[in-house]
Amino acid sequence: MDSFDFSWMVGRTVDAVRLNEPTQWVFSFAPGIGIGAECPWRLLRKGSVAIGSEDHLQQYGLPAPLDAAAVAAESLGSHQVTRVEVRDGTADLILEFTGELRLEFIPISSGYESWGVTAPSGFQVIAQGGGQLSGWPAGA
């Protein structure tokens, strides 16, 4: 997984989180730069799950259903990315942030694409089914 450079994320903050219905989650670092995911994700705080994609619109006995995008955006707030890892074999994408936060994208399909990253240069990387990565420059 070392063939693609994700180091540009280090030092950046997530500016926005949104769900493009029905299934694509977008974590933006700036307009046109960020992560689009169609796989489960979870945000860990101090090693415990704080919120995940499966929590979206669940009420869990609360006064109102959870908005996972809003909770993730608020939790990440001004925290900067300190480390990025893509796991060999699974293409799990893991971002560590200041404040003991960790955002994990977890591919679960052997056939479907699970997440994609668009860098400031426009270079795009896609996690393909089965845990492989594919990338191409802007305009290609």
Secondary structure, 3 states (H helix, E strand, C coil): CCCCCCHHHCCCECCEEEEECCCEEEEEEECCEEEEECCCEEEEECCEEEEEHHHCCCCCCCCCCCCHHHHHHHHHCCCEEEEEEECCCCCCEEEEECCCEEEEECCCCCCCCCEEEECCCCCEEEECCCCCEEEECCCC
